[in-house]
Amino acid sequence: MPPPLLRTISAASLPSRRTRPVDRDTLTTTAAMLDRIESIGEPEVRALAERFGDIASGQPLIHSPASLAAARDRLPRDQRELLERTAARIRAFALAQRACITDLSIPVPGGHTGHRLLPVDSAGCYAPGGRFPLPSSVLMTALTARAAGVPTVWVASPRPTDSTLAAASIAGADGLLAIGGVQAIAAMALGLCGLPPCDTIVGPGNRWVTAAKFLLSDRVGIDMLAGPSELLILADDTADPGLVAADLLAQAEHDDDAIPMLVTTDPTLPRRVNAQLESQLATLPTHATARAALRNAYAIVASSLPEAIRLCDAIAPEHLEVITRDPSTVAHQLRHAGAVFIGPASAEVLGDYGAGPNHVLPTGGTARFRAGLSVLTFLRARAWMRIDDPAASHTLVNDAAALARLESLEGHVRSATRRGS
């Protein structure tokens, strides 16, 4: 009998299953590529783009807003309307996020202090273009940047299809750079190929994209270092094994490195899910990729619901589905996940494809300390202070001078006490 597709492991083996988003060899090779791009400039970007098949020799690197709009108009009406409906939901969610994040002002002796939320000047949004076009990633990134108030937004995507170009137009991008990989991230960060230098670069990508974002993060903001995509399902004995299997396969068909996971309180569920995996794979067009990704899959049987919740928090997955009795109560107890999908009707794929919240999410356990892409990714809280009544600020002056003396910084003392004289 062949081994089960969804292997059951012990909770004790869980810590060793954490993965790094990018390996050292990739970082070393990427660093050398970035050095050449910075030294040579656009000719090296073009050479790499042609070498890796992003563009043909002599083909333009840039799609203008007019070119993007033409692609939008070429789309069949049903596809264009699909993108527009999805964009409307993503935009509404991002604008609602922005509206609930406000500027701040509080009184202090003699004046006020607070913060003002300001968007970055320019954003670069990366959308992969490997086996499949991903217009959804264009919408998720560029629309969110626009909702945050970013005035200049560029998209980069290799070998863009009309649907990708149309998504960039619908999202209001200023243009699309038709290349990918290290060369695309470098062009956005350094301001090559007609792009402005981007203050923030976001979007999912392969290990080369991740390595480039990591190595350039000392000069541009980034959203996160994304590793392989993950789905964890927390299920009890009420879960439909066919539904669980379908959702795990939806995750597995992303690519060979995807990580489908199951934590359950029902010791019979892994066996029943395995039977469904075999049955559903037989008719899945992407079965080869999904079967390869299932090599990374595992199930853990928890002794109780509280233990299952602790295991989920330890894994801190990118996506977490809760298919249990009273899933809302269970979801409220979970602390660490990129996004939570509550109840059996709340399929993770609905989040992937534009229910509203963003699908660019932390992986590899980093949800313990990082959130997914949102308007906050493009905003900075700039603090300010204004003293209107110097005579009333003596408490601030005296305390600042006292702390400066405590740290033996006489220049600070003198600067503060000049305000109190």
Secondary structure, DSSP 8 states (H G I E B T S, - for coil): ----SSEE--GGGGGGG---SS-HHHHHHHHHHHHHHHHH-HHHHHHHHHHTTSS-TT--SEE-HHHHHHHHHHS-HHHHHHHHHHHHHHHHHHHHHHHHS--EEEEETTEEEEEEEEE-SEEEEE---SSS--HHHHHHHHHHHHHHT-SEEEEE-SS--HHHHHHHHHTT-S-EE---HHHHHHHHHHT-TT----SEEE----HHHHHHHHHHTTTSEES----S-EEEEEE-TTS-HHHHHHHHHHHHTS-TT-EEEEEES-TTHHHHHHHHHHHHHTT-TTHHHHHHHGGG-EEEE-SSHHHHHHHHHHH--SEEEEESSSHHHHHHH----SEEEESTT--HHHHHTTSSS-S----TTGGGT---S-GGGGEEEEEEEEES-GGGGHHHHHHHHHHHHHTT-HHHHHHHHHHH-
